[in-house]
Amino acid sequence: MRSVVPTLWTWGRMIRFSHSVFALPFALTAAFLAGRHIDGRGRPFAGQLLLIVVCMVAARSVAMTFNRIVDARIDASNPRTADRELPTGRISRAAAWAFLAAAAAVFVIACILFLPWFGNPWPMCLGGPVLVCLCGYSFTKRFTQWSHFALGAAIALAPPAAWLAIHPTTFGAEALLLFGVVALWIGGFDIIYACQDIEVDRAQGLFSLPARLGPGPALWIARTAHAGVVVLLVLLGWLAGLGWLYLAGVGAAALLLVIENALVHPGDYARVNLAFFTINGIVSVLLGGLAIADILLNLGPAL
């Protein structure tokens, strides 16, 4: 047992398991919005929610492991990331590939189970392309400065995928708005996070907005993206007929995003981790929790 806990901790650090909280609440929000259309229930089945959670955790494990594998050389030459598990050898490349294969298998099996359990073939059909998009992000920093939004778009597939998994015939504007929210939100805070690596990115010829445009213009792009998040959240509330509890969550999220962007300035990146990890985790959980509570308490009429 003494050896198991450190091992689990090492793997959890490599895939940043705790970061699953970023996108999961948005996927569950989409699931509960779609669930309003299930006749006689008005909410998703527990089995559907369980499979969505399994898919989310497994897909993120695949994406993060693949990113760590293909970026191992880059991480080793960056003082900020040189202590990661692959560069230091705490986890071997062979073990990482084996873990990736296992996580991908779990994801595929969970997608397939939607067919026999709920008669829904969409997760089985689209699971493979989703994994390709999630892994493909890792290469974008090598050729485009907009890689931050490529990451955002890849992770933002979660809410539309969750909607399709629950009630595909009602897939539409609400799911697409959630896609836009997550894409802009994650793209914006990834720009903030990338400010830590400006000099390393330039030295290695990598593309990032802070490295290519400078931190000042890049941070303004992040602020603009986060302003867009708030606009899309308001539109979602109006279109989905959500009530005051959801709008309170939007207001709190907007305030937290203002604080997040105020914490980081060109040349001052000491509070990046506070902005990136703590505040974004609070935004996701708070907004998702209040949105789901709004739906379950019938504070807004179902369409």
C-alpha positions, 0 to 999 in steps of 0.5 A: 500500500505504501508504494501504491499511493506515491504511484497514484500520486505520480500518475495523477500529477502527470495527467493533471487529474484535478484539472478534469474539473474545468470542463466536466461541469459544462458537459454535465450542464449540457447533459441536464439541458438535453435531459429536459427533453426526455419524455416523462423524466425531464432529466438524464438517466443516472447511467447516462451521467455515469458514462459521460463522467467516465468518458470525460475522465478517460478522454482527458487522460488520453489527451494529457498523456499524449501531450506529455509524450510528444512534448517530453523533449520540450518539457525537459528543456524548460526550467518550469517543466523539467521536473515533470514525470517523463523528463525525469524518468519517474514514468517511462515512455513505455508506461505512458503509452500503455496508460494512454492505450488503457485510457483510450480503451475505457473511453471507447468502451464507455462510448459503445455502451450508449448503444445497447443501454440507451439505443444511442449510436452517436457516442460510438460513431464520434468517439474516435474523431473526438480523441483525434482532436484532443490529441491533435492539439499537442502539435498546434503550438509548433505551427500556429500562434492560435494554439490556445484556441485550438486547445479550447476548441478541442476541450469544448467538444465536451458539452456538444458531445454530452448533449448528443449522448443524452438527446441527439434529436434536440442538438442545436444552438444551446449546445453550440453556445456551450461549445463557444463558452468553453473554447473562449474561456479555456483559450483565454486562460491558456494565453495567461498561462503561456505568459510564463514561457515566453522566452523558452517558446521563443528560444525553441521556435514554438508558437504562442500569442505571448511569444509572438505578439508580446505579453501585452497584446496577448493578455488583451486577447485573453480579456476579449475572449473572456468578455465573449464568454460572458456574452455567450453565457447570457445568450445561453440563459436567454435561449434556454429559458434559465432563471435567476439562479443561473444568472447569479452564477453568470454574474459570479463567473464574470466577476471572477474572470475580471479578477483572474485577468487583473491578477496578471500583467506583462512582466508580473506572472507570480500569480498565474497559478492562482489565476489558472488553477484556483479561479478557473476551478471555482468558475467551472464548479460554481457556474455548472452547479448553479446551472444544473440546480436552476434546471432541476429546480425548474426555475426556467421553463423547458423548451 
